[in-house]
Amino acid sequence: MFTGIVEEIGIVAGARPGAMVITGETVTADLKLGDSIAVDGVCLTIVKQSATAFTVSLQPETLRRTTLGGVEVGRRVNLERALGVTGRLGGHIVQGHVDATGQIVELRPDGDGLIVRFQAPSALMRYIVNKGFIAINGTSLTVVDTGVDWFTVALIQYTRDHIAFLDGGVGSPVNLEVDILAKYVEKLLATDVREQGITLEKLRQTGFA
């Protein structure tokens, strides 16, 4: 499990079919073979390591579901080690299991901040709500506004200085992971509807629809 608090921006030092080599000084301090690490929000396994670099395995499903298939040598990536048992949950519960990819479609200054608008698959939007959590390339952020197939977040300067997904500007693809709690709630409600015959009207009466 991860928190969505980026620890370090790493650099892709090598990319070949099925594997990627990434450099980073902070995260490599205590990594071990077999450890999990989030690379741009994707949970991957350490298969090789050195003092300042590590190698992760990339499976075909990972390449299909995420942006990592298009990563080139020299690109900056967000890195976060798995949360320790005694660690603080500074962001929100992030699994590193990407739901879909989206795209940056607008960058708009807002005082000292920056409003970033993302396009997302419309089927995913039911899990993305105003003031809710969203993980973008592994970064835990708060949703500002939503539409049928888009949402916005607000970034303070500190956040912009410590993440990498803005590097490509408008048009850049990003990995999206919605709040897992929303999917659990949906599954539980759907099960109640099937097993107990709960109607839409009953849900409305209880405030759930």
Backbone as a chain_set.jsonl record, in Angstrom:
{"seq": "MFTGIVEEIGIVAGARPGAMVITGETVTADLKLGDSIAVDGVCLTIVKQSATAFTVSLQPETLRRTTLGGVEVGRRVNLERALGVTGRLGGHIVQGHVDATGQIVELRPDGDGLIVRFQAPSALMRYIVNKGFIAINGTSLTVVDTGVDWFTVALIQYTRDHIAFLDGGVGSPVNLEVDILAKYVEKLLATDVREQGITLEKLRQTGFA", "coords": {"N": [[0.833, -1.191, 0.0], [0.347, 2.321, -0.61], [0.728, 5.895, -0.044], [0.408, 8.068, -1.67], [2.044, 10.217, -1.396], [4.616, 11.631, -2.859], [7.927, 10.586, -2.743], [10.316, 11.04, -4.03], [11.704, 12.261, -7.098], [12.536, 10.262, -9.646], [14.849, 9.145, -12.227], [14.548, 7.729, -15.404], [16.802, 5.415, -16.363], [17.243, 3.345, -18.033], [15.522, 1.427, -20.455], [13.951, -1.384, -21.547], [12.431, -4.139, -23.358], [10.135, -5.443, -21.169], [11.405, -4.573, -18.822], [12.667, -1.95, -16.663], [15.053, 0.492, -15.744], [15.746, 2.558, -13.036], [16.956, 5.5, -11.528], [17.642, 6.796, -8.272], [18.197, 8.455, -5.252], [17.055, 8.676, -2.67], [14.935, 6.726, -2.346], [16.328, 4.378, -2.764], [17.738, 3.876, -0.501], [16.962, 1.962, 1.393], [15.893, -0.151, -0.015], [14.992, -3.515, -0.954], [15.485, -6.603, -2.725], [12.571, -7.751, -4.282], [10.893, -6.005, -2.976], [8.079, -3.736, -3.054], [7.414, -0.912, -5.116], [6.17, 2.267, -6.02], [5.967, 3.511, -9.198], [5.431, 6.295, -10.945], [2.88, 5.951, -9.975], [2.327, 3.278, -10.374], [2.325, 0.106, -9.037], [5.15, -1.771, -8.653], [7.641, -4.417, -8.782], [10.805, -4.784, -7.237], [13.478, -6.107, -8.955], [16.149, -6.073, -9.281], [18.971, -4.365, -7.948], [21.072, -1.55, -7.075], [23.436, 0.684, -5.506], [22.387, 3.224, -6.119], [20.352, 2.832, -7.915], [17.636, 0.942, -9.377], [15.959, -1.951, -10.71], [12.916, -2.72, -12.328], [10.333, -5.054, -13.126], [8.33, -5.219, -16.039], [5.254, -6.152, -17.004], [3.195, -7.362, -19.769], [0.44, -6.712, -19.298], [0.674, -4.569, -17.533], [1.884, -2.675, -19.195], [-0.153, -2.319, -21.028], [-2.181, -1.149, -19.513], [-1.229, 1.181, -18.377], [0.795, 4.224, -18.472], [3.418, 3.552, -18.742], [4.463, 2.146, -20.87], [5.206, 3.956, -22.778], [7.361, 5.303, -21.803], [10.483, 6.93, -21.947], [14.103, 6.834, -21.942], [15.659, 9.0, -19.644], [13.442, 10.328, -18.816], [11.606, 11.848, -16.159], [10.218, 10.438, -13.199], [7.651, 9.83, -10.77], [8.298, 8.613, -7.526], [7.606, 6.313, -4.899], [8.083, 4.542, -1.948], [6.686, 1.492, -0.554], [4.265, 1.737, 2.068], [5.307, 1.632, 5.412], [4.519, -0.357, 8.35], [4.417, 1.251, 10.626], [4.252, 3.719, 9.539], [3.06, 7.01, 8.484], [-0.13, 7.799, 7.173], [-0.128, 9.938, 4.982], [-1.394, 10.89, 2.69], [-3.802, 9.385, 0.948], [-5.374, 6.114, 0.851], [-3.61, 4.355, -1.394], [-3.258, 2.004, -3.901], [-1.633, 1.456, -6.028], [-2.615, 0.284, -8.231], [-3.506, 0.868, -11.265], [-6.379, 2.36, -12.628], [-7.129, 3.482, -15.059], [-5.922, 5.396, -17.88], [-5.46, 8.922, -18.254], [-5.526, 12.321, -19.466], [-3.743, 15.388, -19.511], [-5.44, 18.336, -20.056], [-5.703, 21.036, -19.696], [-4.021, 23.83, -18.277], [-4.232, 26.138, -15.821], [-3.473, 29.172, -14.339], [-4.098, 30.122, -10.952], [-4.185, 32.432, -8.86], [-1.606, 31.977, -6.59], [-1.575, 29.354, -7.125], [-2.194, 26.456, -9.26], [-4.558, 25.395, -11.515], [-5.352, 22.302, -12.745], [-6.668, 20.575, -15.402], [-8.033, 17.454, -16.235], [-8.701, 15.011, -18.669], [-10.76, 12.17, -18.548], [-11.784, 8.7, -18.702], [-15.246, 8.357, -19.208], [-16.629, 6.356, -17.879], [-15.244, 6.063, -15.557], [-15.765, 8.261, -14.066], [-17.82, 8.144, -12.189], [-16.68, 7.449, -9.82], [-15.215, 9.605, -9.081], [-15.336, 12.411, -7.251], [-16.316, 15.733, -6.187], [-14.052, 17.229, -3.972], [-13.13, 14.79, -3.224], [-10.713, 12.068, -3.147], [-8.034, 11.459, -5.503], [-5.61, 9.634, -7.289], [-2.938, 10.657, -9.146], [-0.602, 9.709, -11.372], [0.464, 8.495, -9.15], [0.334, 10.49, -7.23], [-1.279, 11.8, -4.486], [-4.156, 13.625, -4.601], [-6.627, 16.259, -4.238], [-9.863, 16.437, -5.539], [-11.22, 19.136, -7.33], [-13.302, 20.004, -9.074], [-15.789, 18.506, -11.239], [-16.815, 16.915, -14.351], [-18.63, 15.424, -17.092], [-16.686, 13.881, -18.413], [-14.301, 14.731, -17.295], [-12.092, 16.212, -14.811], [-10.854, 18.445, -12.247], [-7.918, 19.535, -10.474], [-6.208, 21.32, -7.857], [-3.032, 22.701, -7.609], [-0.53, 23.497, -5.318], [2.498, 25.489, -5.076], [4.56, 24.022, -3.822], [3.832, 21.35, -4.226], [3.95, 21.243, -7.032], [6.66, 21.502, -7.383], [7.602, 19.06, -6.572], [6.715, 16.901, -8.015], [6.381, 14.986, -11.069], [4.586, 14.8, -13.179], [3.735, 17.025, -14.595], [5.636, 17.675, -16.425], [5.462, 17.244, -19.226], [3.45, 18.942, -20.0], [0.356, 20.267, -21.427], [-1.587, 17.758, -22.933], [-0.159, 15.592, -22.09], [-0.091, 12.149, -21.108], [-1.486, 10.476, -18.237], [-1.442, 8.358, -15.307], [-4.271, 7.076, -13.67], [-5.792, 6.485, -10.573], [-8.576, 5.684, -8.81], [-10.318, 6.356, -5.691], [-10.246, 3.58, -3.677], [-12.163, 3.018, -1.758], [-14.568, 3.979, -2.742], [-15.191, 2.154, -4.735], [-15.581, -0.165, -3.255], [-17.859, 0.529, -1.747], [-19.736, 0.799, -3.808], [-19.832, -1.881, -4.744], [-20.819, -3.229, -2.473], [-23.353, -2.039, -2.145], [-24.522, -2.782, -4.555], [-24.649, -5.526, -4.217], [-26.465, -5.729, -2.085], [-28.739, -4.765, -3.369], [-29.249, -6.796, -5.24], [-29.51, -9.127, -3.613], [-31.337, -8.483, -1.592], [-33.369, -7.246, -2.812], [-33.593, -4.497, -2.897], [-34.987, -1.49, -3.912], [-34.59, 1.265, -6.265], [-36.057, 3.387, -5.329], [-36.133, 2.901, -2.582], [-33.454, 3.254, -1.965], [-33.205, 5.95, -2.51], [-34.84, 6.988, -0.512], [-33.328, 6.481, 1.72], [-31.227, 8.084, 1.309], [-29.092, 7.292, -0.277], [-29.131, 7.488, -3.016]], "CA": [[0.0, 0.0, 0.0], [1.068, 3.583, -0.688], [-0.05, 7.023, 0.486], [0.267, 9.124, -2.661], [2.986, 11.289, -1.098], [5.81, 11.322, -3.645], [9.149, 10.726, -1.953], [11.452, 11.458, -4.841], [11.577, 12.18, -8.546], [13.613, 9.456, -10.191], [15.152, 9.297, -13.657], [14.621, 6.464, -16.126], [18.16, 5.264, -16.887], [17.259, 2.29, -19.037], [14.209, 0.85, -20.744], [14.01, -2.457, -22.538], [11.218, -4.953, -23.249], [9.929, -6.174, -19.927], [12.126, -4.062, -17.652], [13.037, -0.531, -16.631], [16.029, 0.847, -14.723], [15.454, 3.9, -12.537], [17.89, 5.987, -10.523], [17.063, 7.6, -7.206], [19.041, 8.35, -4.06], [16.273, 8.532, -1.439], [14.197, 5.463, -2.248], [17.235, 3.223, -2.787], [18.449, 3.784, 0.778], [16.643, 0.727, 2.124], [15.169, -1.106, -0.856], [15.483, -4.885, -1.024], [14.903, -7.372, -3.812], [11.22, -8.205, -3.98], [10.083, -4.918, -2.432], [7.184, -3.006, -3.956], [7.644, 0.515, -5.241], [5.258, 2.911, -6.965], [6.624, 4.301, -10.238], [4.334, 7.022, -11.58], [1.609, 5.424, -9.491], [2.169, 1.861, -10.712], [3.018, -0.761, -8.093], [6.068, -2.674, -9.344], [8.514, -5.203, -7.905], [12.241, -4.638, -7.441], [14.094, -7.381, -9.351], [17.589, -5.879, -9.248], [19.251, -3.076, -7.325], [22.44, -1.128, -6.775], [23.425, 1.737, -4.487], [21.59, 4.397, -6.503], [19.425, 2.493, -8.994], [16.924, -0.322, -9.23], [15.291, -2.433, -11.919], [11.587, -3.282, -12.105], [9.803, -5.864, -14.22], [7.117, -4.67, -16.654], [4.49, -7.181, -17.686], [2.342, -6.839, -20.843], [-0.772, -6.093, -18.76], [1.07, -3.26, -17.003], [2.118, -1.778, -20.33], [-1.445, -2.019, -21.653], [-3.073, -0.398, -18.635], [-0.598, 2.371, -17.821], [1.593, 5.046, -19.39], [4.823, 3.159, -18.685], [4.911, 1.634, -22.152], [5.745, 5.042, -23.595], [8.419, 6.006, -21.073], [11.787, 6.906, -22.599], [15.268, 7.107, -21.096], [15.797, 10.41, -19.298], [12.194, 10.87, -18.276], [11.442, 11.897, -14.706], [9.063, 9.684, -12.735], [7.35, 9.911, -9.344], [8.635, 7.388, -6.8], [7.216, 6.183, -3.49], [8.195, 3.203, -1.391], [5.49, 0.997, 0.12], [4.09, 2.274, 3.416], [5.643, 0.752, 6.522], [3.439, -0.558, 9.324], [4.372, 2.373, 11.566], [4.286, 4.967, 8.784], [1.884, 7.872, 8.507], [-0.91, 7.857, 5.947], [-0.177, 11.372, 4.731], [-2.31, 11.217, 1.6], [-4.936, 8.491, 1.122], [-5.011, 4.734, 0.527], [-3.289, 4.174, -2.813], [-2.82, 0.626, -4.094], [-0.705, 1.302, -7.136], [-3.33, -0.461, -9.259], [-4.044, 1.922, -12.129], [-7.702, 2.067, -13.184], [-7.181, 3.926, -16.454], [-5.074, 6.551, -18.162], [-6.138, 10.148, -18.637], [-4.68, 13.266, -20.191], [-3.807, 16.799, -19.116], [-6.044, 19.105, -21.151], [-5.661, 22.482, -19.436], [-3.255, 24.347, -17.144], [-4.743, 27.489, -15.634], [-3.034, 29.805, -13.098], [-5.154, 30.538, -10.034], [-3.417, 33.055, -7.791], [-0.307, 31.31, -6.473], [-1.756, 27.943, -7.436], [-2.401, 26.07, -10.657], [-5.664, 24.477, -11.738], [-5.049, 21.36, -13.819], [-7.849, 19.838, -15.842], [-7.709, 16.171, -16.835], [-9.749, 14.234, -19.314], [-10.764, 10.808, -18.012], [-12.87, 7.89, -19.243], [-16.52, 8.7, -18.564], [-17.027, 5.258, -16.994], [-14.506, 6.198, -14.295], [-16.154, 9.489, -13.38], [-18.734, 7.917, -11.064], [-15.867, 7.297, -8.62], [-14.464, 10.845, -8.867], [-16.303, 13.378, -6.717], [-15.765, 16.978, -5.663], [-13.39, 17.146, -2.671], [-12.689, 13.426, -2.978], [-9.318, 11.773, -3.476], [-7.647, 10.856, -6.767], [-4.156, 9.482, -7.417], [-2.492, 10.957, -10.507], [0.797, 9.271, -11.399], [0.873, 8.184, -7.782], [0.258, 11.669, -6.368], [-2.573, 11.957, -3.84], [-4.658, 14.982, -4.799], [-8.042, 16.488, -3.958], [-10.628, 16.871, -6.703], [-11.863, 20.44, -7.18], [-14.544, 20.043, -9.839], [-15.933, 17.369, -12.148], [-17.772, 16.965, -15.447], [-18.974, 14.106, -17.622], [-15.461, 13.138, -18.717], [-13.144, 15.521, -16.867], [-12.052, 16.702, -13.444], [-9.757, 19.371, -12.015], [-7.264, 19.584, -9.17], [-5.447, 22.547, -7.629], [-1.683, 22.378, -7.14], [0.271, 24.567, -4.741], [3.846, 25.497, -5.635], [5.359, 22.932, -3.249], [3.483, 20.116, -4.936], [4.472, 21.319, -8.401], [8.112, 21.338, -7.327], [7.977, 17.726, -6.114], [6.095, 15.877, -8.847], [6.931, 15.001, -12.427], [3.624, 14.6, -14.264], [3.512, 18.257, -15.365], [6.787, 17.916, -17.301], [5.094, 17.261, -20.644], [2.447, 19.962, -20.262], [-0.936, 19.862, -21.975], [-1.499, 16.62, -23.835], [0.569, 14.483, -21.474], [-0.911, 11.098, -20.509], [-1.243, 10.241, -16.812], [-2.079, 7.193, -14.702], [-5.324, 7.443, -12.729], [-6.316, 5.483, -9.644], [-9.63, 6.279, -7.996], [-10.356, 5.941, -4.287], [-10.732, 2.201, -3.576], [-13.342, 2.969, -0.896], [-15.751, 4.213, -3.571], [-15.521, 0.906, -5.44], [-16.125, -1.1, -2.266], [-19.224, 0.958, -1.438], [-20.556, 0.444, -4.961], [-20.011, -3.338, -4.768], [-21.68, -3.617, -1.362], [-24.714, -1.605, -2.446], [-25.027, -3.599, -5.658], [-24.964, -6.842, -3.65], [-27.713, -5.58, -1.331], [-29.837, -4.606, -4.327], [-29.544, -8.102, -5.824], [-29.883, -10.142, -2.637], [-32.448, -8.076, -0.737], [-34.421, -6.642, -3.606], [-33.715, -3.071, -2.598], [-35.317, -0.724, -5.114], [-33.998, 2.592, -6.365], [-36.84, 4.275, -4.481], [-35.688, 2.698, -1.199], [-32.147, 3.894, -1.836], [-33.438, 7.402, -2.442], [-35.425, 7.302, 0.794], [-32.279, 6.419, 2.727], [-30.214, 9.062, 0.978], [-27.978, 6.71, -1.005], [-29.27, 7.704, -4.463]], "C": [[0.872, 1.247, 0.0], [0.159, 4.703, -0.165], [-0.289, 8.117, -0.541], [1.128, 10.34, -2.358], [4.309, 10.942, -1.782], [7.062, 11.584, -2.816], [10.289, 11.337, -2.758], [11.077, 11.402, -6.317], [12.793, 11.429, -9.065], [13.799, 9.715, -11.673], [15.233, 7.905, -14.287], [15.989, 6.375, -16.804], [18.258, 4.195, -17.961], [15.871, 1.725, -19.224], [14.374, -0.183, -21.847], [12.748, -3.297, -22.393], [11.152, -5.717, -21.941], [10.628, -5.644, -18.704], [12.45, -2.59, -17.802], [14.015, -0.303, -15.491], [15.815, 2.306, -14.341], [16.476, 4.278, -11.477], [17.153, 6.85, -9.499], [17.867, 7.399, -5.938], [18.239, 8.081, -2.792], [15.656, 7.152, -1.318], [15.118, 4.25, -2.211], [17.947, 2.996, -1.459], [18.183, 2.473, 1.505], [15.843, -0.265, 1.295], [15.827, -2.481, -0.81], [14.847, -5.577, -2.226], [13.53, -7.894, -3.399], [10.329, -7.142, -3.386], [9.182, -4.326, -3.504], [7.549, -1.535, -3.959], [6.67, 1.07, -6.274], [6.072, 3.796, -7.905], [5.54, 4.975, -11.061], [2.986, 6.407, -11.231], [1.363, 3.969, -9.775], [2.975, 1.017, -9.728], [3.836, -1.792, -8.855], [6.994, -3.348, -8.34], [9.978, -4.998, -8.271], [12.846, -5.998, -7.785], [15.617, -7.294, -9.389], [17.855, -4.514, -8.644], [20.748, -2.841, -7.197], [22.334, 0.0, -5.769], [22.505, 2.889, -4.84], [20.603, 4.101, -7.637], [18.738, 1.171, -8.696], [16.244, -0.666, -10.556], [13.948, -3.035, -11.528], [11.162, -4.057, -13.345], [8.512, -5.245, -14.724], [6.427, -5.756, -17.466], [3.587, -6.568, -18.766], [1.076, -6.149, -20.335], [-0.471, -4.708, -18.191], [1.251, -2.252, -18.132], [0.814, -1.398, -21.009], [-2.265, -1.052, -20.829], [-2.513, 0.928, -18.159], [0.169, 3.142, -18.896], [3.036, 4.566, -19.504], [5.353, 2.592, -19.999], [5.536, 2.694, -23.037], [6.873, 5.805, -22.935], [9.763, 5.824, -21.787], [12.895, 7.216, -21.598], [15.399, 8.616, -20.878], [14.546, 11.021, -18.713], [12.198, 10.845, -16.748], [10.158, 11.162, -14.318], [8.892, 9.86, -11.226], [7.639, 8.573, -8.676], [8.124, 7.443, -5.362], [7.386, 4.731, -3.058], [6.89, 2.794, -0.712], [5.457, 1.502, 1.564], [4.443, 1.24, 4.464], [4.502, 0.68, 7.523], [3.307, 0.624, 10.268], [4.378, 3.729, 10.865], [2.989, 5.746, 8.885], [1.19, 7.853, 7.148], [-1.135, 9.322, 5.603], [-1.139, 11.785, 3.638], [-3.607, 10.444, 1.763], [-4.498, 7.088, 0.729], [-4.84, 4.591, -0.982], [-2.712, 2.772, -2.985], [-1.714, 0.489, -5.134], [-1.295, 0.472, -8.257], [-4.073, 0.548, -10.14], [-5.373, 1.487, -12.733], [-7.791, 2.407, -14.667], [-6.152, 5.032, -16.644], [-5.948, 7.736, -18.553], [-5.154, 11.063, -19.342], [-4.849, 14.665, -19.623], [-4.362, 17.599, -20.294], [-6.033, 20.614, -20.919], [-4.815, 22.764, -18.206], [-3.64, 25.804, -16.982], [-4.263, 28.073, -14.308], [-4.228, 30.254, -12.264], [-4.489, 31.128, -8.8], [-2.024, 32.461, -7.771], [-0.381, 29.833, -6.85], [-1.927, 27.71, -8.93], [-3.547, 25.072, -10.708], [-5.321, 23.611, -12.941], [-6.312, 20.57, -14.132], [-7.405, 18.579, -16.58], [-8.932, 15.602, -17.542], [-9.624, 12.811, -18.821], [-11.887, 10.018, -18.671], [-14.169, 8.168, -18.496], [-16.97, 7.607, -17.595], [-16.358, 5.348, -15.626], [-15.034, 7.352, -13.445], [-17.111, 9.269, -12.215], [-17.983, 7.746, -9.746], [-15.122, 8.586, -8.253], [-15.438, 11.941, -8.475], [-15.585, 14.622, -6.204], [-15.269, 16.78, -4.224], [-13.0, 15.722, -2.299], [-11.232, 13.258, -3.376], [-9.175, 11.184, -4.874], [-6.122, 10.734, -6.764], [-3.786, 9.671, -8.881], [-1.0, 10.7, -10.576], [1.341, 9.051, -9.993], [0.833, 9.333, -6.809], [-1.146, 11.804, -5.795], [-3.024, 13.411, -3.938], [-6.153, 15.042, -4.504], [-8.732, 17.032, -5.2], [-11.323, 18.197, -6.404], [-13.23, 20.456, -7.84], [-14.575, 18.868, -10.798], [-16.938, 17.666, -13.248], [-18.032, 15.554, -15.927], [-17.733, 13.265, -17.868], [-14.213, 13.924, -18.354], [-13.235, 15.843, -15.384], [-10.853, 17.638, -13.309], [-9.184, 19.17, -10.614], [-6.517, 20.905, -9.077], [-4.098, 22.182, -7.024], [-1.006, 23.615, -6.559], [1.692, 24.459, -5.288], [4.687, 24.343, -5.104], [5.092, 21.625, -3.988], [4.063, 20.118, -6.34], [5.98, 21.089, -8.446], [8.545, 19.9, -7.03], [7.25, 16.6, -6.852], [6.615, 16.028, -10.276], [5.876, 14.993, -13.527], [3.286, 15.859, -15.058], [4.592, 18.493, -16.417], [6.399, 18.059, -18.765], [4.037, 18.28, -21.004], [1.143, 19.395, -20.796], [-0.74, 18.758, -23.012], [-0.806, 15.416, -23.243], [-0.392, 13.44, -20.902], [-0.534, 10.891, -19.046], [-1.956, 8.968, -16.381], [-3.083, 7.65, -13.648], [-5.707, 6.248, -11.866], [-7.343, 6.152, -8.746], [-9.567, 5.729, -6.581], [-10.985, 4.552, -4.188], [-11.992, 2.11, -2.725], [-14.623, 3.153, -1.697], [-16.169, 2.931, -4.278], [-16.08, -0.142, -4.486], [-17.575, -0.754, -1.935], [-20.163, 0.564, -2.569], [-20.855, -1.052, -4.983], [-20.966, -3.788, -3.666], [-23.134, -3.235, -1.622], [-25.323, -2.452, -3.549], [-25.418, -4.986, -5.158], [-26.262, -6.798, -2.87], [-28.909, -5.482, -2.261], [-30.247, -5.958, -4.892], [-30.127, -9.064, -4.796], [-31.119, -9.774, -1.815], [-33.567, -7.395, -1.503], [-34.645, -5.177, -3.297], [-33.955, -2.303, -3.887], [-34.618, 0.625, -5.099], [-34.733, 3.565, -5.466], [-36.427, 4.136, -3.017], [-34.333, 3.346, -0.96], [-32.316, 5.393, -1.719], [-33.972, 7.81, -1.074], [-34.371, 7.313, 1.893], [-31.121, 7.364, 2.43], [-29.023, 8.546, 0.2], [-28.074, 6.908, -2.511], [-30.09, 8.963, -4.713]], "O": [[1.983, 1.245, 0.531], [-1.019, 4.484, 0.118], [-1.106, 9.008, -0.31], [0.967, 11.385, -2.99], [5.033, 10.057, -1.328], [7.234, 12.667, -2.257], [11.123, 12.064, -2.218], [10.241, 10.599, -6.729], [13.927, 11.892, -8.944], [13.004, 10.419, -12.296], [15.905, 7.016, -13.764], [16.298, 7.156, -17.704], [19.235, 4.141, -18.708], [15.126, 1.562, -18.259], [14.871, 0.114, -22.933], [12.054, -3.174, -21.384], [12.017, -6.542, -21.648], [10.467, -6.212, -17.624], [12.502, -2.053, -18.908], [13.835, -0.837, -14.397], [15.715, 3.179, -15.204], [16.821, 3.461, -10.624], [16.181, 7.535, -9.818], [18.186, 6.262, -5.589], [18.694, 7.335, -1.925], [15.83, 6.479, -0.302], [14.738, 3.203, -1.687], [18.685, 2.021, -1.313], [19.074, 1.932, 2.16], [15.177, -1.136, 1.855], [17.041, -2.604, -0.65], [13.781, -5.169, -2.686], [13.358, -8.416, -2.297], [9.118, -7.342, -3.293], [9.476, -4.4, -4.697], [7.944, -0.978, -2.934], [6.382, 0.421, -7.279], [6.774, 4.708, -7.469], [4.81, 4.308, -11.795], [2.076, 6.345, -12.058], [0.291, 3.456, -9.452], [4.185, 1.201, -9.604], [3.287, -2.592, -9.613], [7.116, -2.91, -7.196], [10.352, -5.032, -9.443], [12.742, -6.939, -6.998], [16.299, -8.312, -9.515], [17.05, -3.597, -8.808], [21.561, -3.765, -7.207], [21.255, 0.251, -5.231], [21.897, 3.481, -3.948], [20.076, 5.028, -8.252], [19.201, 0.385, -7.869], [15.993, 0.198, -11.396], [13.841, -3.76, -10.539], [11.578, -3.751, -14.462], [7.687, -4.794, -13.929], [6.947, -6.218, -18.481], [3.25, -5.386, -18.689], [0.677, -5.117, -20.875], [-1.267, -3.782, -18.347], [0.815, -1.106, -18.025], [0.679, -0.283, -21.513], [-2.975, -0.215, -21.386], [-3.251, 1.732, -17.588], [0.186, 2.761, -20.066], [3.804, 5.121, -20.289], [6.565, 2.562, -20.216], [6.307, 2.377, -23.943], [7.303, 6.841, -23.442], [10.129, 4.716, -22.178], [12.647, 7.792, -20.539], [15.264, 9.403, -21.815], [14.59, 12.123, -18.167], [12.733, 9.922, -16.133], [9.146, 11.248, -15.013], [9.871, 10.02, -10.497], [7.269, 7.521, -9.198], [8.198, 8.478, -4.698], [6.897, 3.812, -3.714], [6.086, 3.647, -0.338], [6.5, 1.67, 2.196], [3.953, 0.111, 4.426], [3.626, 1.545, 7.545], [2.196, 0.967, 10.673], [4.496, 4.767, 11.516], [1.959, 5.224, 9.311], [1.843, 7.887, 6.104], [-2.192, 9.882, 5.89], [-1.649, 12.905, 3.649], [-4.431, 10.789, 2.61], [-3.355, 6.896, 0.313], [-5.802, 4.693, -1.743], [-1.774, 2.399, -2.281], [-0.952, -0.479, -5.12], [-0.571, 0.005, -9.137], [-5.151, 1.017, -9.778], [-5.488, 0.391, -13.28], [-8.447, 1.704, -15.435], [-5.582, 5.537, -15.677], [-7.033, 7.57, -19.11], [-4.08, 10.633, -19.764], [-5.96, 15.081, -19.295], [-3.818, 17.546, -21.397], [-6.319, 21.386, -21.834], [-4.877, 22.036, -17.216], [-3.414, 26.617, -17.878], [-4.599, 27.54, -13.251], [-5.239, 30.708, -12.8], [-4.253, 30.427, -7.815], [-1.335, 32.434, -8.791], [0.64, 29.145, -6.888], [-1.821, 28.627, -9.744], [-3.519, 24.04, -10.038], [-5.035, 24.122, -14.024], [-6.936, 19.98, -13.25], [-6.522, 18.624, -17.435], [-10.056, 15.709, -17.053], [-8.516, 12.292, -18.687], [-12.851, 10.612, -19.154], [-14.177, 8.208, -17.265], [-17.624, 7.902, -16.594], [-16.847, 4.777, -14.652], [-14.778, 7.41, -12.242], [-17.208, 10.125, -11.335], [-18.573, 7.88, -8.673], [-14.465, 8.64, -7.214], [-16.272, 12.353, -9.281], [-14.411, 14.575, -5.836], [-15.978, 16.234, -3.378], [-12.581, 15.475, -1.168], [-10.599, 14.187, -3.878], [-10.072, 10.501, -5.368], [-5.426, 11.631, -6.288], [-4.26, 8.939, -9.75], [-0.216, 11.387, -9.921], [2.491, 9.366, -9.684], [1.256, 9.179, -5.663], [-2.109, 11.913, -6.553], [-2.362, 14.314, -3.427], [-6.85, 14.028, -4.517], [-8.247, 17.97, -5.834], [-11.94, 18.359, -5.351], [-14.211, 20.879, -7.228], [-13.537, 18.299, -11.136], [-17.794, 18.539, -13.111], [-17.691, 14.59, -15.242], [-17.722, 12.071, -17.569], [-13.184, 13.806, -19.02], [-14.302, 15.759, -14.777], [-9.95, 17.63, -14.146], [-9.866, 18.703, -9.701], [-6.226, 21.535, -10.094], [-4.03, 21.443, -6.042], [-0.915, 24.651, -7.218], [2.049, 23.45, -5.896], [5.452, 23.744, -5.859], [6.019, 20.891, -4.329], [4.608, 19.11, -6.791], [6.509, 20.552, -9.419], [9.712, 19.553, -7.211], [7.183, 15.474, -6.36], [7.202, 17.047, -10.641], [6.217, 15.161, -14.698], [2.618, 15.774, -16.088], [4.475, 19.418, -17.22], [6.947, 18.906, -19.471], [3.746, 18.475, -22.184], [0.854, 18.208, -20.644], [0.156, 18.825, -23.853], [-0.85, 14.329, -23.819], [-1.394, 13.795, -20.281], [0.616, 11.109, -18.663], [-2.937, 8.549, -16.996], [-2.775, 8.515, -12.828], [-5.919, 5.144, -12.367], [-7.018, 7.081, -8.006], [-8.857, 4.761, -6.306], [-12.139, 4.37, -4.576], [-12.812, 1.217, -2.94], [-15.649, 2.556, -1.374], [-17.361, 2.65, -4.408], [-16.954, -0.923, -4.864], [-18.423, -1.642, -1.852], [-21.257, 0.056, -2.325], [-21.996, -1.453, -5.214], [-21.828, -4.635, -3.9], [-24.042, -4.019, -1.35], [-26.501, -2.803, -3.491], [-26.406, -5.558, -5.62], [-27.078, -7.715, -2.97], [-29.968, -6.044, -1.983], [-31.436, -6.249, -5.017], [-31.12, -9.739, -5.067], [-31.865, -10.656, -1.39], [-34.586, -7.014, -0.927], [-35.761, -4.672, -3.422], [-33.203, -2.453, -4.85], [-34.119, 1.073, -4.067], [-34.121, 4.469, -4.898], [-36.374, 5.128, -2.289], [-34.083, 3.914, 0.103], [-31.642, 6.037, -0.914], [-33.597, 8.855, -0.542], [-34.49, 8.048, 2.873], [-30.158, 7.442, 3.192], [-28.041, 9.267, 0.025], [-27.151, 6.517, -3.225], [-30.327, 9.327, -5.865]]}, "num_chains": 1, "name": "protein.A"}
